[in-house]
Amino acid sequence: MEAIEELALQPCTSSLYLRPFRLSYRQNGTKKFWDFMRTHDSVSILIFNTSRQCFVLVKQFRPAVYMCEVERHRPQVFQNQDKEKFSCLEDPLPAVVGVTYELCAGIVDKPDLSLEEIACEEVLEECGYQVSAADLRRITSYRSGVGLTGSRQTLFYAEVTDQMRTSGGGGQPEEGELIEVVEIPLEESMKFAYDETFPKTMGVIFSFTWFQNNIAPKLPKK
């Protein structure tokens, strides 16, 4: 996962996942404009393994996170971003600075499938557990990246057992996915959620807190 090489920065002229726009408008008599990106909506799933009382997360290298760290340490890298040529990254930072802990998730790009069906596919592909739509509990939906994308993410909760695991997960290599499945013990989850040495998404922190408020009080006492 952390063996990255031949890094090069170049302009993005087209993408299957991002479309840049500029909206001009008048608000309270003042002319304004706002640059934004259109992206796919998405689903995410908080997975709790009841067999071993742990949460199932995924861990992967995120280029956007990596480049934020690159810019923070070496801002000169972005000085030539408008030139129509590759900008090779000399002496790159270690890949680990771009690795994050996340909920199992995926984009909504299959119109013939429901959000629940897409979520089930992601749980199987990324984490290896076979779940059905009936196994999912919808927690809520929210807007992510409101200043840049405004896309909607729908969050589900699923309880699984060891017997429901049919593969090792890891994503789909043919789509460029390289995912590591990570288990966080319940008793360590809130400490993990607020430990900044483990880079993570807000979805992890929110969903762990939701679990503590809504599921944990109903668990059998040890």
Phi, psi and omega in degrees: 000325186259011179266075178258149181203171179055046179286136178214138180256133181213160177297148177258107183266340176203155182205149175280346189240340183232139174226114181277141178219163171232121178260123173255142183200168176244128181232119182052039176086355182254129178285130182222167169214157180215129177270136181210170179239138172265128179227174176287149165291173185210169173235153172220156186224123171276115183253127178239120179273111183284340179295321183237011175053057180215157175269146179252113178246173173239153182229128181205162178279127180245109181304323181295319177295317179302314183289333173296320178291322176300313180296323181295322182270328184221072185300341181293342182300327184269004183292336182250025187293342181269355181279143182278060177203161178289143175240097182292139180270108179279142178048060185294158175291158177297146185299336184301336180290347179252009181268130183231156174262132187216164167287153169303132186201168177192160181278155178266097183226018179235093185302336183276356180248146175284167177300321180296319180293321177296318179299318179298319178299317181294320179300318180291312184292317186273323188243348174086010181259136178269109178235159177247168179301328179292340179278351186266142172242123179284123180272302179185175170232156183205164178269131178247146179060049188297337179275344186237316185240320181068016182287160182257133172243134178253127185255129178242161174238137179221132173261134181230166174235168177301327181291342181274356181273121185250350179203176179277355182070213178102359179085190182250104181304327181294342176259011177085009182278136175222096191239136175253130178276131184234139178249131179245114180302142182306316184292345180253001192294316183287326174297317178298317185302323184255007177276108185289351177285348174251097180300131185210167177275161177296332179300325178295312182297314181297314185290325176296320178294317177302317180299315181298326182276331190245332184249314185305318181298340182264356181288148177301139179285139179282000000 
